[in-house]
Amino acid sequence: MTRGRLALHGHFYQPSREDPFSGLVPPDSGAAPYPDWNSRIAAECYGPNAAAGNFGRIGFDLGPTLATWLRRERPETHAGIVAQGQGHNALAQPFNHAILPLASVRDRRTEIRWGLRDFELRFGHRAEGLWLPEAAVDLLTLRIAAEEGVHYTILAPWQAATRDLDTRRPYRVEVGGGRNILVVFYDGPLSAAVSFEPGMTTDATRFAREHVAPRVSASLPDGAPPLALVATDGELYGHHHPFRELFLESLTNIPAEDRDFDVVSVGELLADPHRSHLPLMAIRDQTSWSCHHGVLRWSGECRDAADGRWKRPLRAALDRLAAAVDAVTEREAGEIGVDLWAARDAWVDVAAEFATAEEVVARILAAGLGLPPSRAARMAADPASSKRLVTLMRAQRSRLAMFASDAWFWDDPARAEAAQALRFAAHAARLVDELAGTHLEATLVADLGALRSPGTGLDGAALYARALRAVDQPVPSPL
Ligand SMILES: [Zn+2]
């Protein structure tokens, strides 16, 4: 008789709320009595769960944009989470939470590299698993992840290309080029109940007895112990559902003799060298965990929004801006002897706030660059080259950040999430225009004219002006 296993995974994430022009998080009255949402969710969820030691007893991913804010603003909570992620339980996450199947191939690789490097800087060891933003997946994304050294990910059951998936066991996906990635599909009904039925998570003992034990009581046909994986947004434990950090604490602390299953993380499970040969599974390309219409929620019209006609033109405008930023910055970098893409991949140390711009620029300029050492040294010492490279990298950093999935998730581009995407877009466009004399901002604004906010009737150009108001017409200082 093998004991079943319960694995809990929390996806902890907040987008970057820093204004790219000032670097500050603007106050948000919706988060009252806290000054902004990061502060509020830290008080309700990240802080209490870290204090209870919950991160050490579940599997989790901590989004780099959130982790960067925590390390700067709530260092004790950040340190607690990092200390609790020293086993196999913590996963990395692509840095800016872009929907990878909708991103360019080069952006996917950068997002994954940034996520893995961020994890290593933060946790002090390499990540084995990668949580994909919105669990959005296709075979190419999995292949790039495998090439970058990722061993496993977690997906929703409907992302498997079969009708008879058994979520009680892990699978292996062949991604091409002789590579594999392991996938654990979460228990759909159980995860949905934990996410959306507050009554499920009031009593941990009852939950264990009535909802977990029955799911993991029967062995698998090959005798392997069955698994129930509950994967949810981490913020439900204390923020979406108040005081559920106590539920998590109780559930993961039930004495082993009082329950019929073990509590593990997916990482521990897959790190077990004695695990049996995993069966093969194919995945459904362009699918996700929070849209049942593939990845349409972030790219076009699906039934999740009453009127989603604004989504495609917004993405088209940002895609066009990204292509233009890439063309100009690649050329400008080449003129100072720098490979833009290698430099961009190295910039994560600055984005994650583990190094200054000056340190990383010096490293990039000194890194050989295919130049004779004497010339490389001269370049590295040249203040004009350094300054230009910093500008190019800042433009690339904002151009990556503008693709955070949040702008498309909700019903209306008049919301704060889309405004933040537009500020990142403006920041990238203005840096490039100023450096190279281009007109990327004018093109962006013209392209944004093609979309309209269903709620306010404003077109994209008006939304852009509104998002940039604080930057373009700063409130005069009372002094
Ligand atoms: Zn949808």
Residues whose N, C-alpha, C, O or C-beta is under 5 A from the ligand:
A	BS01	ZN	C291 H292 H293 R297 C302 R303 D304
